[in-house]
Amino acid sequence: MTSKFLMAGALVGVVGLSSIDARAGGETVINAASAPAPSGIVYTANEKDGTISAVDLATGRVDSVAVPVMPHNVQIAADGRLLYAVGMGMTMPGTSGMAGHGTAGGRLVILDSLNMMRGPVEEIAVGPHPAHVVTGRDGKLAFVTDSKKNLVQVIDLAGKRIIRTIATGLYPHGLRVSPDGNELYVANIKDQSVSVIDIAKLRETARIKLGKGPVQVGFTPDGRKVFVSLNGENKVAIIDRRTRQVLDKLPVGRNPVQVYATPDGRFVYVANQGTEKAPDNTVSVIDVAAGRIVATVTTGKGAHGVVVSNDGRFAFISNIIDDTMSAIDTVTHVVVRNFKVGAGPNGITFRGDAK
């Protein structure tokens, strides 16, 4: 199965995937009988080739579109319509630079998820090293970490401009909004901490010390607990949000990155990336009530990003070394499908029905 790469335009690659025999370049169905077929769209931010892939779970089709950044993270809006991606700028072919080389300044790129292949509909300049983007519950504000300047940028999406910057710990990376919409937790990799930001006041109200290399955070749906990957300790820290105290640290796989809870609050999935020379290929499954690991799932090399479907039936993992996305059945904790996406998939997000 072949892909077309037209870097000058919006279309980078379209791969049709429909059968179990299409293993060479597309979908691999591993154990489809164990779970109902997933539906919805999963998006991956492919940092190594400057694309975003959209995986149609119902059909197996994968479409990839070029964006003017090396996208590190991607996030669907609450209404499922707009898609936000952040990354450092890149020089496209036909210019004086080489494709994939970073340029000064980062960008927040906005796409229409229902018409992704037309390319970005809007770009907003952000700081030099944007890492992750999330939006507030009402969709009016976006929050982008800048790892170089040690801050979070607050963006007015209607006005298309930065309205505030909030200082954090050193090298802020992943961030999430609490389920009640009141707080933003930011993982500060080089500060061994997470910053707690009051969204109404747009200021840091606390900084919680955790351990080595916090990369990303994830809330339980009730907002009571926060799980933080400690990349430098091969552990996940659990924070009591009310007291802001660390309750426990659980050993997981090597160099964990993203964490994500199921909608029922029963499980938290942890992607273990390992290193470039020695990639890990596992996902640790934490039983929240029991406070322990109950399963370890083998996915692909460099397991990095995690998201869970709205109904909680599937968890999706971006595998940064293998250039794949894995679908895990959350009942059996088994990978049921693998999809080939763009190169170096980092961030990941899920869209159900767009409004």
C-alpha positions in Angstrom: 0.0 0.0 0.0 1.5 3.3 -1.0 1.3 6.9 0.3 1.5 10.1 -1.7 3.6 13.0 -0.2 2.8 16.4 -1.6 4.6 18.6 0.9 3.8 21.9 -1.0 0.1 21.5 -0.4 -2.1 20.4 2.4 -2.2 16.7 1.5 0.7 14.7 2.8 -0.5 11.1 2.9 -3.7 9.1 2.5 -3.6 5.5 3.5 -6.7 3.4 3.1 -6.9 0.6 5.6 -9.6 -2.0 5.6 -8.4 -5.6 5.9 -6.4 -7.7 8.2 -4.1 -8.4 5.3 -3.0 -4.8 5.1 -0.3 -5.2 7.7 2.6 -4.0 5.7 1.5 -0.3 5.7 -1.6 0.1 7.5 -3.9 -1.5 10.1 -3.2 -4.7 11.9 -6.2 -6.4 13.5 -4.8 -8.4 16.4 -7.8 -9.6 18.3 -10.9 -8.0 16.9 -13.2 -10.6 18.3 -12.5 -9.6 21.8 -14.1 -6.1 21.6 -16.7 -4.2 19.5 -15.3 -2.2 16.7 -14.3 1.3 18.0 -15.7 4.4 16.4 -14.7 8.1 16.3 -11.5 9.8 15.2 -8.1 9.7 16.8 -5.6 12.4 15.9 -1.8 12.1 16.3 0.7 15.0 16.2 3.6 13.6 14.1 6.6 15.7 15.0 9.2 14.1 12.7 7.4 14.7 9.4 5.3 17.9 10.3 1.9 16.3 9.9 -1.2 15.5 11.8 -2.9 12.1 11.2 -6.6 11.4 11.5 -7.5 7.8 12.1 -11.1 6.9 11.3 -11.7 4.0 13.7 -14.8 2.8 11.9 -13.2 2.4 8.5 -9.6 2.2 9.3 -8.7 5.0 7.0 -5.8 7.2 7.9 -5.4 10.8 6.5 -2.4 13.0 7.2 -2.2 16.7 6.6 0.9 18.9 6.6 1.1 21.7 9.1 3.7 24.5 9.3 5.1 23.3 12.6 6.7 20.2 14.0 3.6 19.3 16.1 4.3 18.1 19.5 0.8 18.1 20.9 -2.7 18.1 19.5 -6.0 18.7 21.3 -9.6 18.6 20.1 -12.0 21.3 21.3 -14.8 20.4 23.7 -17.4 20.6 21.0 -15.4 18.3 18.7 -15.1 20.9 15.9 -11.8 22.7 16.1 -8.4 20.9 16.4 -5.5 22.7 18.1 -1.8 21.8 17.5 1.4 23.4 18.8 5.0 23.1 17.8 8.1 24.8 16.8 8.0 26.4 13.3 9.5 24.5 10.4 10.9 25.4 7.0 9.0 23.8 4.2 10.6 22.5 1.0 11.2 25.1 -1.7 12.6 27.6 0.8 16.2 28.2 1.7 16.0 25.7 4.6 15.5 22.0 4.9 12.2 20.4 5.7 11.8 19.7 9.4 14.3 22.2 10.6 13.0 24.4 13.4 12.6 28.1 12.9 12.5 30.9 15.5 9.2 31.0 17.3 6.4 28.5 17.8 2.8 28.5 16.6 -0.6 27.4 17.7 -2.2 25.9 14.6 -6.0 25.6 14.3 -7.8 23.2 12.0 -11.4 22.3 11.2 -11.7 18.7 12.3 -14.6 18.1 9.9 -12.5 19.3 7.0 -9.0 18.7 8.1 -7.5 18.1 4.7 -7.9 21.8 3.7 -5.1 22.5 6.2 -4.9 25.1 8.9 -7.6 27.7 9.1 -5.7 29.9 11.6 -2.3 30.3 13.1 -1.3 32.2 16.3 2.3 33.0 17.1 3.4 31.7 20.5 6.7 31.4 22.4 9.8 29.7 21.1 9.3 26.2 22.6 5.6 25.3 22.8 5.0 21.9 24.3 1.4 21.2 25.0 -2.0 23.0 24.4 -5.3 22.6 26.2 -8.5 24.6 26.2 -10.7 25.8 29.0 -14.1 24.3 29.5 -15.9 27.1 27.8 -13.6 27.0 24.8 -12.7 30.7 25.1 -9.1 30.3 26.2 -6.2 28.1 25.2 -3.2 27.4 27.5 0.1 26.7 25.9 3.3 25.8 27.8 6.6 27.4 26.7 9.4 25.2 28.0 12.1 27.7 27.1 10.6 30.7 28.9 9.2 28.7 31.9 5.7 29.9 31.5 2.1 29.2 30.4 0.7 31.4 27.7 -3.0 32.3 27.9 -4.6 32.8 24.5 -7.8 34.5 23.7 -9.1 32.3 20.9 -11.7 34.8 19.6 -9.1 37.7 19.6 -6.3 35.3 18.4 -3.8 36.8 20.8 -1.9 36.1 24.0 -3.5 38.0 26.8 -1.4 36.7 29.8 1.7 34.8 30.6 1.9 32.8 33.9 5.3 31.9 35.4 5.8 28.2 36.3 8.6 26.0 37.4 11.5 25.1 35.1 10.7 23.6 31.7 6.9 23.3 31.9 5.6 20.5 29.5 2.3 18.7 29.8 -0.8 20.3 31.3 -4.4 19.5 31.9 -7.5 21.4 33.1 -9.3 19.9 36.1 -12.7 18.4 35.5 -14.5 21.3 37.2 -12.6 23.8 35.0 -11.2 25.7 37.9 -7.5 24.7 37.9 -4.7 24.0 35.5 -2.0 21.5 36.6 1.3 21.9 34.8 4.2 19.4 34.9 7.6 21.1 35.2 10.2 18.6 34.1 13.4 20.3 35.4 11.7 21.7 38.6 10.6 18.3 39.9 7.1 19.9 40.5 3.7 20.7 39.2 2.3 24.2 39.1 -1.3 24.7 40.2 -2.9 27.6 38.3 -6.2 29.3 39.2 -8.0 29.7 35.9 -10.3 32.5 37.1 -7.4 34.5 38.5 -4.9 33.4 35.9 -2.1 33.0 38.4 -0.1 30.2 40.0 -1.5 29.4 43.5 0.7 26.5 44.5 3.7 24.4 43.4 3.9 20.8 44.5 7.2 19.0 44.7 7.1 15.5 43.3 10.3 13.9 42.0 12.4 13.5 39.0 11.2 14.5 35.5 7.4 15.1 35.8 6.2 15.1 32.2 2.4 15.0 32.1 -0.6 15.1 34.4 -4.0 13.4 34.4 -7.1 13.9 36.6 -9.6 11.3 37.7 -13.1 12.3 36.4 -14.2 13.4 39.9 -11.2 15.7 40.1 -10.1 14.3 43.5 -6.8 12.7 42.4 -4.1 13.8 40.0 -1.7 11.3 38.4 1.7 12.6 37.3 4.3 10.7 35.3 7.8 10.9 36.7 9.9 10.1 33.7 13.2 10.2 35.7 12.0 7.7 38.3 10.0 5.2 36.3 7.0 6.0 38.6 3.7 7.8 38.6 2.9 10.1 41.5 -0.6 10.3 42.9 -1.7 13.7 44.4 -4.7 14.4 46.6 -6.0 17.5 44.9 -7.8 18.8 48.1 -4.7 18.7 50.3 -2.1 18.9 47.5 -0.2 16.1 49.2 1.5 13.2 47.4 -0.3 10.1 48.4 1.9 7.5 46.7 4.3 6.7 43.9 3.7 3.6 41.8 6.5 1.9 39.8 5.6 1.6 36.2 7.5 0.9 32.9 10.6 2.8 31.8 10.4 6.6 31.3 6.6 7.1 31.5 5.2 10.0 29.5 1.5 10.6 29.2 -1.3 9.4 31.6 -5.0 9.3 31.1 -8.0 8.1 33.2 -11.0 6.2 31.9 -14.3 8.1 32.2 -15.6 5.9 35.0 -12.5 6.6 37.0 -11.6 3.0 37.4 -8.3 2.9 35.5 -5.4 5.2 34.6 -3.3 4.3 31.5 0.4 5.2 31.5 2.5 5.1 28.3 6.1 4.0 28.9 8.4 5.4 26.2 11.8 4.3 27.3 14.7 6.0 25.6 15.6 6.5 21.9 18.3 3.9 22.2 16.4 1.5 24.4 12.6 2.2 23.8 10.0 0.8 26.0 6.8 -0.6 24.4 4.4 -1.0 27.3 1.4 0.7 28.9 0.9 0.3 32.6 -2.7 0.1 33.8 -3.4 1.5 37.3 -6.4 0.4 39.3 -7.3 3.7 40.9 -9.3 2.2 43.9 -6.7 -0.4 44.6 -3.7 1.9 44.0 -1.7 -0.7 42.1 -0.8 -1.8 38.7 -3.2 -4.5 37.4 -1.9 -5.0 33.8 1.0 -4.2 31.5 0.0 -4.0 27.9 2.6 -4.4 25.0 1.9 -1.8 22.3 4.7 -0.4 20.0 8.2 1.0 20.5 8.2 4.3 22.2 4.7 4.4 23.8 4.2 8.1 24.3 0.7 9.6 24.1 -2.5 8.3 25.7 -6.2 9.2 25.3 -9.4 7.3 26.0 -12.6 7.1 24.0 -15.6 9.0 25.4 -17.4 5.8 26.3 -14.3 4.4 28.0 -14.2 1.3 25.9 -10.8 1.9 24.3 -7.5 3.5 25.1 -5.3 4.8 22.3 -1.5 5.0 22.4 0.9 6.8 20.1 4.1 4.9 19.5 6.8 7.4 18.7 9.5 5.0 17.4 7.2 2.7 15.5 5.1 5.5 13.9 1.9 3.7 14.9 -1.2 4.2 17.0 -2.5 1.2 19.1 -6.1 0.7 20.3 -6.4 -1.1 23.6 -9.6 -2.8 24.8 -10.1 -1.5 28.3 -12.1 -4.5 29.4 -9.4 -7.1 28.5 -6.4 -4.8 28.5 -5.4 -6.2 25.1 -4.3 -4.4 21.9 -6.9 -5.0 19.3 -5.6 -2.8 16.4 -2.5 -1.0 15.3 -2.6 1.8 12.8 0.3 3.3 10.8 0.3 7.1 11.1 2.9 9.8 10.4 6.5 9.9 11.6 7.2 10.4 15.3 3.6 10.5 16.7 3.7 12.4 20.0 0.5 14.0 21.3 -2.9 12.3 20.7 -6.5 13.3 21.1 -9.9 11.7 20.4 -13.1 13.0 18.8 -16.4 11.4 19.1 -19.4 13.1 17.4 -18.6 16.7 16.5 -21.4 19.2 17.1 
